[in-house]
Amino acid sequence: METKIREDYVSAMKAKDAVKKTTLSLLISAIDSQKKTSKRDLTEDEIVKIISKEAKKRNQSIEAYTIGNRIELAEKEEQELLVLESYLPTALTYSELLSLVKATKEENPGIHEGKLFGLINKETKGTTKAEDIKKAIAES
């Protein structure tokens, strides 16, 4: 996945796609920083976590800019978020998430909600929003 991100960065530079180039540049920097810290190559799951973290930052910025009535900045963050989301595995639909929660509850009878949340979050590899997981757990 890292190779694809780097190749897409080069393509974005050649195509003069400023948003994609900037977003991928920041993502590559975050990946390189983590590689330097851990002193090894990262697994695909670790790269997905970095992308998810960067996407979460964009979501928080969009929210803040929207509240602050800075629509142009919110739109820029939304464009960056779209670039990041293209590298994330597809999220489960809500009905699929409910099914997963029910199946996990059946496999682990009497499980505490916190542990259930952790298992579901691990299973979805961070692609599903925490609010959606909490809602699905409450409904099931």
N, CA, C and O of each residue as an XYZ file, in Angstrom:
560
protein
N       0.830     -1.186      0.000
C       0.000      0.000      0.000
C       0.881      1.258      0.000
O       0.566      2.252     -0.655
N       1.977      1.193      0.740
C       2.879      2.351      0.797
C       3.413      2.681     -0.594
O       3.527      3.852     -0.957
N       3.736      1.659     -1.362
C       4.243      1.868     -2.720
C       3.204      2.572     -3.578
O       3.529      3.487     -4.335
N       1.951      2.142     -3.457
C       0.871      2.758     -4.231
C       0.705      4.230     -3.845
O       0.499      5.079     -4.713
N       0.793      4.531     -2.570
C       0.667      5.915     -2.105
C       1.783      6.770     -2.698
O       1.544      7.885     -3.161
N       2.991      6.239     -2.678
C       4.125      6.992     -3.226
C       4.000      7.171     -4.741
O       4.331      8.231     -5.272
N       3.525      6.144     -5.428
C       3.320      6.251     -6.883
C       2.231      7.283     -7.192
O       2.365      8.080     -8.121
N       1.163      7.258     -6.411
C       0.073      8.219     -6.611
C       0.540      9.642     -6.328
O       0.068     10.591     -6.954
N       1.461      9.787     -5.391
C       2.024     11.105     -5.086
C       2.767     11.643     -6.311
O       2.604     12.806     -6.679
N       3.572     10.805     -6.929
C       4.320     11.214     -8.122
C       3.342     11.569     -9.242
O       3.523     12.568     -9.937
N       2.311     10.748     -9.411
C       1.293     11.026    -10.437
C       0.588     12.352    -10.172
O       0.316     13.111    -11.102
N       0.296     12.627     -8.916
C      -0.373     13.887     -8.555
C       0.530     15.079     -8.850
O       0.059     16.134     -9.274
N       1.828     14.905     -8.625
C       2.762     15.992     -8.942
C       2.777     16.245    -10.439
O       2.741     17.395    -10.878
N       2.828     15.178    -11.223
C       2.863     15.319    -12.679
C       1.569     15.923    -13.205
O       1.581     16.704    -14.156
N       0.454     15.558    -12.583
C      -0.857     16.054    -13.019
C      -1.171     17.438    -12.441
O      -2.200     18.033    -12.761
N      -0.276     17.939    -11.590
C      -0.460     19.231    -10.928
C      -1.766     19.277    -10.127
O      -2.468     20.289    -10.107
N      -2.071     18.148     -9.466
C      -3.236     18.041     -8.591
C      -2.786     18.443     -7.186
O      -2.289     17.619     -6.419
N      -2.969     19.720     -6.867
C      -2.437     20.288     -5.629
C      -3.008     19.621     -4.377
O      -2.270     19.330     -3.436
N      -4.300     19.383     -4.364
C      -4.927     18.808     -3.168
C      -4.395     17.402     -2.908
O      -4.000     17.076     -1.789
N      -4.389     16.587     -3.937
C      -3.917     15.213     -3.778
C      -2.434     15.185     -3.428
O      -2.002     14.398     -2.586
N      -1.662     16.043     -4.077
C      -0.223     16.097     -3.822
C       0.051     16.472     -2.369
O       0.865     15.831     -1.705
N      -0.616     17.494     -1.880
C      -0.414     17.946     -0.496
C      -0.848     16.880      0.497
O      -0.143     16.588      1.463
N      -2.011     16.307      0.249
C      -2.543     15.287      1.159
C      -1.618     14.084      1.224
O      -1.298     13.601      2.310
N      -1.184     13.596      0.060
C      -0.306     12.432      0.041
C       1.070     12.761      0.615
O       1.709     11.901      1.221
N       1.517     13.970      0.432
C       2.792     14.388      1.009
C       2.740     14.306      2.538
O       3.662     13.799      3.178
N       1.653     14.811      3.104
C       1.485     14.749      4.562
C       1.357     13.305      5.038
O       1.876     12.945      6.094
N       0.669     12.488      4.260
C       0.500     11.084      4.613
C       1.841     10.350      4.558
O       2.158      9.570      5.456
N       2.614     10.591      3.524
C       3.936      9.969      3.405
C       4.830     10.404      4.561
O       5.592      9.600      5.097
N       4.740     11.657      4.938
C       5.520     12.159      6.065
C       5.137     11.434      7.357
O       6.009     11.074      8.148
N       3.841     11.220      7.573
C       3.382     10.507      8.772
C       3.865      9.056      8.751
O       4.260      8.518      9.786
N       3.834      8.427      7.580
C       4.301      7.043      7.450
C       5.799      6.971      7.728
O       6.254      6.108      8.478
N       6.563      7.880      7.120
C       8.016      7.892      7.322
C       8.378      8.150      8.782
O       9.319      7.558      9.311
N       7.634      9.024      9.417
C       7.873      9.321     10.836
C       7.656      8.074     11.685
O       8.447      7.778     12.581
N       6.590      7.354     11.401
C       6.310      6.128     12.158
C       7.364      5.060     11.876
O       7.761      4.324     12.779
N       7.816      4.975     10.630
C       8.868      4.009     10.286
C      10.151      4.330     11.037
O      10.844      3.434     11.519
N      10.455      5.614     11.129
C      11.671      6.035     11.826
C      11.570      5.721     13.318
O      12.539      5.282     13.937
N      10.395      5.949     13.879
C      10.186      5.688     15.297
C      10.285      4.196     15.610
O      10.918      3.799     16.589
N       9.653      3.371     14.767
C       9.648      1.932     15.024
C      10.887      1.222     14.475
O      11.135      0.060     14.797
N      11.657      1.918     13.654
C      12.905      1.388     13.079
C      12.693      0.103     12.281
O      13.507     -0.820     12.323
N      11.577      0.072     11.553
C      11.272     -1.064     10.686
C      10.215     -0.633      9.682
O       9.614      0.433      9.808
N       9.998     -1.490      8.673
C       8.917     -1.231      7.729
C       7.587     -1.483      8.416
O       7.489     -2.315      9.318
N       6.568     -0.758      7.984
C       5.257     -0.886      8.595
C       4.421     -1.936      7.875
O       4.567     -2.156      6.673
N       3.547     -2.575      8.635
C       2.613     -3.522      8.036
C       1.480     -2.730      7.388
O       1.320     -1.534      7.628
N       0.712     -3.413      6.575
C      -0.413     -2.753      5.909
C      -1.435     -2.255      6.943
O      -2.007     -1.177      6.782
N      -1.660     -3.041      8.001
C      -2.590     -2.616      9.053
C      -2.114     -1.340      9.739
O      -2.921     -0.472     10.070
N      -0.813     -1.227      9.951
C      -0.271     -0.022     10.579
C      -0.439      1.188      9.663
O      -0.719      2.290     10.135
N      -0.273      0.990      8.374
C      -0.461      2.083      7.416
C      -1.931      2.495      7.381
O      -2.246      3.682      7.304
N      -2.825      1.512      7.438
C      -4.257      1.822      7.470
C      -4.591      2.636      8.724
O      -5.394      3.567      8.663
N      -3.980      2.290      9.849
C      -4.210      3.056     11.089
C      -3.746      4.506     10.924
O      -4.414      5.429     11.391
N      -2.616      4.703     10.268
C      -2.112      6.064     10.041
C      -3.084      6.831      9.154
O      -3.393      7.992      9.421
N      -3.562      6.181      8.100
C      -4.515      6.834      7.195
C      -5.795      7.168      7.952
O      -6.351      8.254      7.786
N      -6.264      6.237      8.783
C      -7.479      6.477      9.578
C      -7.286      7.657     10.521
O      -8.188      8.475     10.700
N      -6.110      7.736     11.119
C      -5.806      8.836     12.035
C      -5.823     10.171     11.295
O      -6.360     11.160     11.794
N      -5.237     10.189     10.111
C      -5.229     11.410      9.306
C      -6.649     11.781      8.865
O      -7.003     12.960      8.833
N      -7.453     10.781      8.528
C      -8.842     11.035      8.137
C      -9.628     11.599      9.311
O     -10.460     12.491      9.142
N      -9.361     11.076     10.495
C     -10.049     11.567     11.693
C      -9.697     13.040     11.941
O     -10.554     13.835     12.324
N      -8.439     13.387     11.720
C      -8.027     14.791     11.862
C      -8.811     15.682     10.902
O      -9.246     16.774     11.266
N      -8.984     15.198      9.666
C      -9.727     15.986      8.672
C     -11.184     16.152      9.095
O     -11.756     17.233      8.952
N     -11.786     15.074      9.620
C     -13.175     15.157     10.082
C     -13.328     16.181     11.201
O     -14.292     16.947     11.226
N     -12.371     16.189     12.126
C     -12.419     17.156     13.225
C     -12.251     18.580     12.704
O     -12.916     19.500     13.180
N     -11.372     18.762     11.737
C     -11.171     20.085     11.147
C     -12.413     20.556     10.410
O     -12.793     21.722     10.509
N     -13.043     19.660      9.676
C     -14.270     20.005      8.954
C     -15.324     20.491      9.934
O     -15.994     21.498      9.702
N     -15.458     19.765     11.023
C     -16.437     20.136     12.048
C     -16.123     21.511     12.633
O     -17.014     22.349     12.774
N     -14.859     21.737     12.970
C     -14.461     23.014     13.562
C     -14.650     24.169     12.585
O     -15.148     25.230     12.961
N     -14.256     23.963     11.338
C     -14.404     25.019     10.339
C     -15.869     25.315     10.045
O     -16.242     26.464      9.809
N     -16.690     24.283     10.060
C     -18.121     24.479      9.822
C     -18.738     25.293     10.953
O     -19.528     26.206     10.712
N     -18.375     24.959     12.182
C     -18.875     25.711     13.337
C     -18.386     27.155     13.280
O     -19.126     28.080     13.616
N     -17.152     27.342     12.857
C     -16.566     28.677     12.757
C     -16.960     29.424     11.499
O     -16.469     30.524     11.244
N     -17.854     28.826     10.706
C     -18.343     29.435      9.474
C     -17.210     29.729      8.483
O     -17.216     30.758      7.808
N     -16.247     28.818      8.407
C     -15.133     28.922      7.454
C     -15.332     27.854      6.374
O     -14.599     26.867      6.304
N     -16.328     28.080      5.554
C     -16.770     27.098      4.578
C     -15.660     26.718      3.594
O     -15.513     25.543      3.258
N     -14.882     27.693      3.130
C     -13.831     27.394      2.152
C     -12.770     26.460      2.731
O     -12.243     25.604      2.020
N     -12.454     26.620      4.022
C     -11.483     25.729      4.649
C     -12.083     24.345      4.887
O     -11.392     23.334      4.761
N     -13.358     24.305      5.228
C     -14.042     23.022      5.423
C     -14.074     22.242      4.107
O     -13.871     21.028      4.099
N     -14.328     22.933      3.006
C     -14.359     22.273      1.695
C     -12.993     21.710      1.327
O     -12.901     20.623      0.757
N     -11.935     22.443      1.651
C     -10.567     21.967      1.383
C     -10.297     20.686      2.182
O      -9.741     19.723      1.655
N     -10.692     20.687      3.438
C     -10.502     19.503      4.275
C     -11.323     18.325      3.750
O     -10.869     17.182      3.805
N     -12.525     18.594      3.244
C     -13.361     17.532      2.677
C     -12.699     16.905      1.456
O     -12.769     15.691      1.264
N     -12.053     17.734      0.628
C     -11.342     17.207     -0.542
C     -10.182     16.315     -0.102
O      -9.950     15.256     -0.685
N      -9.454     16.749      0.931
C      -8.349     15.947      1.449
C      -8.868     14.638      2.038
O      -8.251     13.585      1.878
N     -10.013     14.718      2.721
C     -10.611     13.528      3.307
C     -10.974     12.511      2.229
O     -10.782     11.310      2.421
N     -11.493     12.978      1.106
C     -11.833     12.076      0.002
C     -10.596     11.347     -0.516
O     -10.657     10.161     -0.837
N      -9.483     12.055     -0.595
C      -8.234     11.431     -1.043
C      -7.829     10.333     -0.058
O      -7.484      9.224     -0.468
N      -7.872     10.640      1.233
C      -7.475      9.663      2.252
C      -8.408      8.457      2.265
O      -7.955      7.320      2.388
N      -9.700      8.702      2.138
C     -10.671      7.609      2.184
C     -10.499      6.641      1.014
O     -10.877      5.474      1.113
N      -9.934      7.119     -0.086
C      -9.733      6.224     -1.226
C      -8.697      5.133     -0.913
O      -8.634      4.130     -1.624
N      -7.894      5.311      0.126
C      -6.891      4.325      0.516
C      -7.346      3.436      1.668
O      -6.666      2.472      2.020
N      -8.492      3.759      2.251
C      -9.005      2.964      3.358
C      -9.881      1.829      2.838
O     -10.544      1.969      1.810
N      -9.881      0.708      3.553
C     -10.812     -0.354      3.173
C     -12.245      0.170      3.328
O     -12.502      1.056      4.143
N     -13.153     -0.371      2.561
C     -14.529      0.112      2.626
C     -15.140     -0.229      3.981
O     -14.932     -1.315      4.522
N     -15.888      0.712      4.507
C     -16.541      0.522      5.796
C     -17.760     -0.375      5.626
O     -18.346     -0.459      4.547
N     -18.124     -1.036      6.708
C     -19.316     -1.875      6.686
C     -20.564     -1.009      6.633
O     -20.579      0.110      7.146
N     -21.605     -1.535      6.010
C     -22.886     -0.846      6.081
C     -23.405     -1.034      7.502
O     -22.913     -1.879      8.250
N     -24.403     -0.238      7.858
C     -24.913     -0.325      9.225
C     -25.525     -1.692      9.502
O     -25.361     -2.225     10.599
N     -26.219     -2.264      8.543
C     -26.819     -3.591      8.749
C     -25.729     -4.662      8.905
O     -25.877     -5.585      9.707
N     -24.648     -4.540      8.147
C     -23.526     -5.470      8.294
C     -22.885     -5.318      9.672
O     -22.490     -6.302     10.297
N     -22.789     -4.083     10.130
C     -22.224     -3.811     11.446
C     -23.099     -4.427     12.538
O     -22.585     -5.034     13.478
N     -24.410     -4.273     12.416
C     -25.328     -4.882     13.392
C     -25.168     -6.395     13.414
O     -25.146     -7.002     14.484
N     -25.056     -7.002     12.249
C     -24.870     -8.450     12.162
C     -23.566     -8.870     12.840
O     -23.528     -9.875     13.550
N     -22.515     -8.112     12.623
C     -21.226     -8.403     13.241
C     -21.309     -8.301     14.759
O     -20.766     -9.144     15.473
N     -21.988     -7.269     15.249
C     -22.147     -7.094     16.696
C     -22.914     -8.274     17.276
O     -22.507     -8.831     18.296
N     -24.014     -8.661     16.645
C     -24.814     -9.786     17.144
C     -24.015    -11.085     17.135
O     -24.073    -11.862     18.088
N     -23.271    -11.318     16.059
C     -22.462    -12.536     15.967
C     -21.373    -12.558     17.041
O     -21.108    -13.598     17.642
N     -20.753    -11.416     17.274
C     -19.706    -11.332     18.290
C     -20.283    -11.537     19.680
O     -19.650    -12.169     20.525
N     -21.484    -11.008     19.929
C     -22.147    -11.221     21.220
C     -22.466    -12.692     21.428
O     -22.323    -13.209     22.536
N     -22.897    -13.370     20.371
C     -23.227    -14.798     20.470
C     -21.977    -15.631     20.746
O     -22.027    -16.608     21.493
N     -20.859    -15.241     20.140
C     -19.605    -15.965     20.343
C     -19.039    -15.726     21.735
O     -18.326    -16.573     22.273
N     -19.356    -14.571     22.321
C     -18.823    -14.182     23.625
C     -19.978    -13.795     24.557
O     -20.176    -12.611     24.828
N     -20.739    -14.776     25.048
C     -21.886    -14.436     25.892
C     -21.448    -13.722     27.170
O     -20.446    -14.084     27.787
N     -22.216    -12.704     27.555
C     -21.932    -11.956     28.782
C     -20.757    -11.002     28.676
O     -20.236    -10.553     29.697
N     -20.331    -10.683     27.462
C     -19.181     -9.790     27.281
C     -19.550     -8.360     27.661
O     -20.657     -7.896     27.392
N     -18.614     -7.681     28.283
C     -18.790     -6.279     28.681
C     -18.808     -5.405     27.428
O     -18.115     -5.704     26.455
N     -19.593     -4.328     27.444
C     -19.718     -3.463     26.260
C     -18.378     -2.895     25.805
O     -18.135     -2.779     24.604
N     -17.514     -2.544     26.739
C     -16.203     -2.002     26.389
C     -15.356     -3.011     25.620
O     -14.719     -2.676     24.622
N     -15.363     -4.249     26.103
C     -14.612     -5.308     25.410
C     -15.236     -5.603     24.052
O     -14.529     -5.841     23.073
N     -16.575     -5.587     23.999
C     -17.273     -5.811     22.738
C     -16.900     -4.734     21.727
O     -16.639     -5.023     20.559
N     -16.878     -3.486     22.194
C     -16.475     -2.375     21.332
C     -15.071     -2.617     20.784
O     -14.835     -2.439     19.589
N     -14.144     -3.019     21.643
C     -12.771     -3.280     21.223
C     -12.677     -4.372     20.177
O     -11.933     -4.249     19.204
N     -13.435     -5.447     20.379
C     -13.429     -6.545     19.408
C     -13.985     -6.107     18.058
O     -13.434     -6.445     17.011
N     -15.082     -5.352     18.092
C     -15.700     -4.887     16.846
C     -14.764     -3.913     16.129
O     -14.587     -3.993     14.914
N     -14.174     -3.005     16.883
C     -13.268     -2.018     16.299
C     -12.064     -2.711     15.662
O     -11.611     -2.323     14.585
N     -11.556     -3.736     16.336
C     -10.419     -4.483     15.802
C     -10.830     -5.233     14.534
O     -10.072     -5.295     13.566
N     -12.016     -5.793     14.551
C     -12.524     -6.551     13.404
C     -12.721     -5.660     12.179
O     -12.439     -6.069     11.053
N     -13.208     -4.441     12.408
C     -13.448     -3.527     11.286
C     -12.196     -2.739     10.922
O     -12.211     -1.938      9.988
N     -11.120     -2.968     11.658
C      -9.817     -2.338     11.402
C      -9.892     -0.813     11.349
O      -9.208     -0.172     10.551
N     -10.732     -0.246     12.208
C     -10.801      1.203     12.313
C     -11.498      1.899     11.166
O     -11.438      3.124     11.071
N     -12.158      1.157     10.287
C     -12.811      1.799      9.153
C     -14.218      2.273      9.486
O     -14.816      3.041      8.732
N     -14.745      1.813     10.617
C     -16.091      2.191     11.023
C     -15.997      3.212     12.147
O     -15.171      3.078     13.050
N     -16.838      4.225     12.088
C     -16.809      5.282     13.094
C     -17.211      4.724     14.457
O     -18.082      3.861     14.563
N     -16.556      5.237     15.489
C     -16.833      4.788     16.855
C     -18.295      5.011     17.228
O     -18.900      4.188     17.916
N     -18.858      6.127     16.773
C     -20.261      6.422     17.093
C     -21.182      5.355     16.524
O     -22.153      4.954     17.166
N     -20.874      4.896     15.315
C     -21.693      3.863     14.678
C     -21.588      2.536     15.427
O     -22.582      1.828     15.587
N     -20.385      2.205     15.881
C     -20.203      0.975     16.637
C     -20.987      1.040     17.939
O     -21.680      0.089     18.301
N     -20.875      2.173     18.649
C     -21.600      2.342     19.914
C     -23.097      2.230     19.698
O     -23.798      1.599     20.490
N     -23.589      2.838     18.631
C     -25.017      2.789     18.326
C     -25.461      1.357     18.031
O     -26.518      0.928     18.494
N     -24.668      0.625     17.271
C     -24.996     -0.757     16.932
C     -24.989     -1.642     18.178
O     -25.833     -2.528     18.315
N     -24.044     -1.407     19.080
C     -23.989     -2.181     20.311
C     -25.231     -1.893     21.159
O     -25.826     -2.809     21.726
N     -25.611     -0.639     21.241
C     -26.792     -0.259     22.026
C     -28.074     -0.862     21.437
O     -28.974     -1.242     22.186
N     -28.163     -0.950     20.135
C     -29.363     -1.468     19.470
C     -29.468     -2.982     19.545
O     -30.573     -3.523     19.539
N     -28.342     -3.670     19.616
C     -28.401     -5.137     19.569
C     -28.668     -5.754     20.921
O     -28.745     -6.977     21.037
